[in-house]
Amino acid sequence: MIGLWSAVLALPLTVQLQQAAVEVTIAGTEARVQAVYTFAPAGAPTLTDPEARGAARDSDPGSAALLQLSAIRYPDATVEVENASATAGRIVATPLAGLQRLEVLDAPSGLSDLRVELRYRLAGNLSRIPLFVPSIPSGAAGTRIEIRIHGVDPDVPVQAGFPRLAWESPGVLLARPEHVPAFIQLPPARQRITATGLVDAAIILLIVLSSLYWVRWRRAAQPRHSATAAAAE
């Protein structure tokens, strides 16, 4: 977790987050995520200036990126990025220990806005769904962040989720956090009684009742057996 926020704070502020819209669809044992980030310049001078970008590249090659988006790698889940695109520049994936990082490079000068769209698939443990966190601040005035999760069991307790979740419609959860969270914690599903479970319960109940009946029969048979033995003597 420390490494993630170190990556987030590593770059100078060149753009600011205006809007983030994340759509998560749960289907069986996998989740599909579509995230759209909209950025605007944070002031001049910025690294969209070719001279400033060249100086930054000479002093620190990693700082030449306009922005970075980093996601946590969990050992019990795999993330496959299916599409990563930006309205300006190009996106390069950089594998790191414990992190999955995407960098926006070679954005032209005079950039007025930037839109980054990501689509990726998560397989494995779906209790935590990692999100790509931009390397620039969010939560400023006017910033809008919305996260929707589709395909959720309508009986789950939303209080156990993160960030704060609420039902938008049946099967769809909505969160409006102030910042883009590093992950989504899905609320655990309640245990349901299945047909197999009912059959197992019925068998156990039958065994218990049979045992009770046998015990009562044995107790009732003992006085008759004793009386018969006494008469024979």
Protein Blocks (a to p, Z undefined) as FASTA:
>chain_A
ZZmmmmmmmpccfbdcfbdcdddddehjaccdddddddddebdcdfkbmklmmmmmmmom
klmpfbdcdddddfkbccddfbdcdfehjddddddehiacdddehiaehiabdcdddddd
dehjfkbccddddfbdehiehiacddddehiafkbcfklpccddddfbghiacdddfbdc
fbdcdddddddddfklmmmmmmmmmmmmmmmmmmmmmmmmmmmmmmmmmmmZZ
